[in-house]
Each structure stands twice: as C-alpha cells, then as structure tokens.
C-alpha cells in the first residue's frame, strides 16, 4: 500500500510541476515513461515475461533477492498510478 501511495504522490507532484509550467504534454510523457519502465522492470525481475517451460533468463541471485524483498511488486505498484494517470491525461 505504501508503494501505491508513493506512486500516486510522484504522479501528483509531476503533474502539479508541469501544470504550473503549462506543459501537460510533457507531464503525460514523463509519467508514461515511468509507468511503462516500472512495469517492464518489475516483469523482468519476476521473470514473468517468459513461459513456464522456458529456461530461467535472470540470474538466480536476483530472483532470490526479489523473493526476499518483494521488489518486483513494489516497483509495479509504484509505476501503476503513473501509467494510469498518463493514460487519463492522454484521453483528456
């Protein structure tokens, strides 16, 4: 839950900063990049982009670290509000 709140806080601060500069398009681009990069990094840490029968691409030490720290879920939850906010800015 802390990660989701942190991601929302990052989005709100970036949106406020670029809204004061009257450049919402740049806010949409930056938050979108943060969102997509976070989802991709979280997926690679979890090795979720490979099939169950494929050999493990990632290093076993990284996979063990991810299981201990739950890092991939934190990264995805931090990036998710930015991705959703960027899509909302794109629609508006």
Rosetta blueprint (number, residue, H / E / L):
1 X L
2 X H
3 X H
4 X H
5 X H
6 X H
7 X H
8 X H
9 X H
10 X H
11 X H
12 X H
13 X H
14 X H
15 X H
16 X H
17 X H
18 X H
19 X H
20 X H
21 X L
22 X L
23 X L
24 X H
25 X H
26 X H
27 X H
28 X H
29 X H
30 X H
31 X H
32 X H
33 X H
34 X H
35 X H
36 X H
37 X H
38 X H
39 X H
40 X H
41 X H
42 X H
43 X H
44 X H
45 X H
46 X H
47 X L
48 X L
49 X L
50 X L
51 X L
52 X L
53 X L
54 X L
55 X L
56 X L
57 X L
58 X L
59 X L
60 X H
61 X H
62 X H
63 X H
64 X H
65 X H
66 X H
67 X H
68 X H
69 X H
70 X L
71 X H
72 X H
73 X H
74 X H
75 X H
76 X H
77 X H
78 X H
79 X H
80 X H
81 X H
82 X H
83 X H
84 X H
85 X H
86 X H
87 X H
88 X H
89 X H
90 X H
91 X H
92 X L
